[in-house]
Amino acid sequence: MSANHTGIKSRLQKMWQPFSQVPMLGWLVGALVAVGLEMSVGTPLARFLGMSKIPVLFGFTFVLKDPLLIPGVIVYVLLIYILPIGLIARLTARPMNRLAAKLLNTSMLASVLVHLILLYAILHLWSDISDYRLLVTRLTLVAVMLTLSLNVVNGYMGEFSCSHPGFMALGAYTASVFSIVLFVQDNRFGPPLLPPGLGPFAFPLILILSGAVSAVGALLVAIPSFRTRGDYLAIISLAFMFIVKSLFENLEIVGGARGLGGQPHWASLPIVFLWTILCIWTINNFVRSTLGKALNAVRDGELAADAMTVNTSRTKMVAFLFAAFWAGVAGGLFAHILGYVNPGTFDLKKLAEVLAMVYFGGLNSVVGSIVGAVSYNALSEALRPLELFKWIIIPLLLILVMIFRPTGLIAFKDFDVRKLLEPKQKPEEVEHGLAAR
Amino acid sequence: MALLRVENMTHWFGGLRAVHNYNLTIEAGQIRGLIGPNGAGKTTIFNLITGRYRPTEGHIYLDGQEITGLPPHKIASMGIGRTFQNLRLWRHMNVLDHVKMAHYSKITYGLIGAFFGTAKRHRQEAEIEERSLALLELVGIRHLADQIVTNLPYGDQRRVELARALATDPKILFLDEPTAGMNPDELIQMMEIIRHIHAELGLAIFLIEHRMKFVMDLCEIIQTLVFGEVIAEGTPDEIRNDPKVIDAYLGKEVET
C-alpha cells in the first residue's frame, strides 16, 4: 500500500521534474498564449464541443448544470489551457531562464515590471471574453487586498479583529459620497461641484481619503482595545462592525438601508490591478522590515519585545491603522466596481468570508493571502450553480484545511519576490546542458 | 558618578511587600551579583529597574537621569539590556531576526521606509544585519543565523537571548539566571562567553544566579537578598563567610 503510494508520488515527481525548471516568466508567457488562443478559437471550439459559448470559469458552471458536457469541458480545458501552457512552458524553459536571468541582472524593477505587464495582459485578455469574468476578476483583486490587510492584524500581529467589513463600509461610503457629490449629477446631492472630466484623475485621491477615514475608524477601535491583550479586540471590533452597519442603515442622506447607487465606473480592471499591486507591495515591504517584524515579536512575546526596545503599542497601532487603510481602499474600489453599495453587504457574512480567506490561505503569509483570496473566490463562483450546497461544500473544505493544516495552506512564509522571478536553472547548468548536447 | 543608582526602592504587590528599601550602585564596567533563596524578590528587582513594574517608592537613576516609571522599551533603549529567566524567544522567528529586532530603537527609516522600501531602509537594514551577525559571532552562534529558534538546543537558545540583549547596545546587561537548566559543559561555555563580552564590550553586568561557583568566580560585589531585603553586600569572600548569608541561604557544612 505504502509502496504503491510512494510509487505514484515518485512517478508524479518524475512527470513534474522537467516543469520544475520553468521560470515564472515561462509560465506567464504560456498563460498569455493560452488566453490569446481562447480569444481567437475559443468560441468555435466551444460550439464544436457542444457548449453554447466559451465556458467562463473553466466549465464548472456548465458541468454542474449539465453533467453530459463533462467530456467536452475536459477537452476544452485541455486544448485551450493545459496543453498550450504546458508545452510552451516546457519548450521555452531554456531561453526563458536566460531571459529571466538577464532581466534580474539588469534591475529588479525591470524584471518585476515585465512580469506584471505579462500578468496584467493575461488578466485583461481572459476577462475580455465576458463581463462576468471581468467582474469576478476585479472582485477577486479587491478580495486579495482585504485578505492581505486582515492578515496583517490576525496573522502577523496575532490579534483577532472582526471589524474589517466595517472598515470596508467606511471606505466604500466615503469614496461613493465624494465621487458622487463632486463629479456626478445626482438627484440626492444635486449637480456635480467639479467638472466630471476630472473624476478619474481625482479617483486615487478619493480612495486614499476613504482609506484614511477607515484608519480613523480603526483608531476608535484601537484606543480602548490595545491597552490589554486577549479577547477585547475581538469583542470591540465586532461591536464596531455592527455600529458602522447600523450607522449607514440609519443615515438617510446616503440612502439608509436601500443603499447608495450611481457611483461612476472608474474602477476598471487596470485601476483595480494597480491598486492591488500597490497594496501587496507596501504590505510585503512592511512585514519584511524590522519595523514590521516587530509585529511577530509582539505576538510571540510582548514582554521580550518591550525589553528589546520595541515600542509595542506604537507597533500595534500602526499595523492596525495600516490594515484598516487598505480595507478602506478596497471598500472604495468595491463600491465603484458595482456602482452601488448598501449596508447589508457589510455584515457577518462578509466577515466570515474575509476570515475564511485569511485562515484558508495561511496566517502570517502574503502569498497565503493571495492564494486564499483567489482560490476562495474562484471556488465560490465555480460552485454558484449548486446554490445552497455551496454553503455546505465551502465550509467543509475549510474544516478540512483547519484539520490538516491548522495555520492555513501557505502559512509563515516570506514572500520573496526575487526568488519568485529567479531563473529556475543556474546559468552554468544551462551552459552545461548546451555542451552536453 | 555611578552608572546605575537605585535609591530606597520599595514595592508592594497588593498587601505583600516584595522589595523593601533596596539600594544599589553599579559603576561602569562592574560585574555584580544578586543571590538569594527562591521567592526572595530577585526577579522582581530586575522587573522594577527595567520598567516592567513601577516601584511603589524610591528612585532609579541611569547615568544621572531618573528613569523611574518610564516604559520598558524606553529604559531598554537608554541602555539596560536584559535576558529572561525562562527563555522568552519569539517562536516563529529565526536567530538573525531576533538580533535584528533588538535594534528597533535605532531604526530611523520610519514608516515611509517600511512601506515603500526606500534606499535608506535597505542601507539601514544591511547595517543592522551586519552588526547582528557580528554579535552572533561574538556569542559563537553565527552559523545558526537562519535557524528558527525553537529548533535549537537549550544552550544555544540562551546564547540567542544574550546576543539579542547585547544588540540593544546596553551600558548594563541584566542577566536573570543565565545558566538555569544548563549542563556543566554549557555552564563553563556560558561563563567564558560572559567574560569574553565583558572584556570585549566593557559593559557593566548585573546577574542573578543560583550556582555559587559561577557567581563567586565572576562577580566583584555580591548582594544577598532575603524576603525582599538585602542582608549582606560585599566581595565574594565576605559573602562566603558572612554568618547571616550562611544561615539564610548558603547553609552550613556538615561537620564530619
Interface residues (C-beta under 8 A of the other chain):
Chain A: T282 N285 F286 S289 T290 L291 G292 K293 A294 N296 A297 R299 D300 G301 L303 A304 A305 D306 A307 M308 T309 V310 N311 T312 V318 F322 N364 F412
Chain B: T50 R52 P71 P72 H73 A76 S77 G81 R82 F84 R88 L89 W90 R91 H92 M93 D97 K100 M101 A102 H103 Y104 S105 I107 Y109 L111 G113 A114 F115 F116 G117 R121 E125 I128 R164 A165 A167 T168
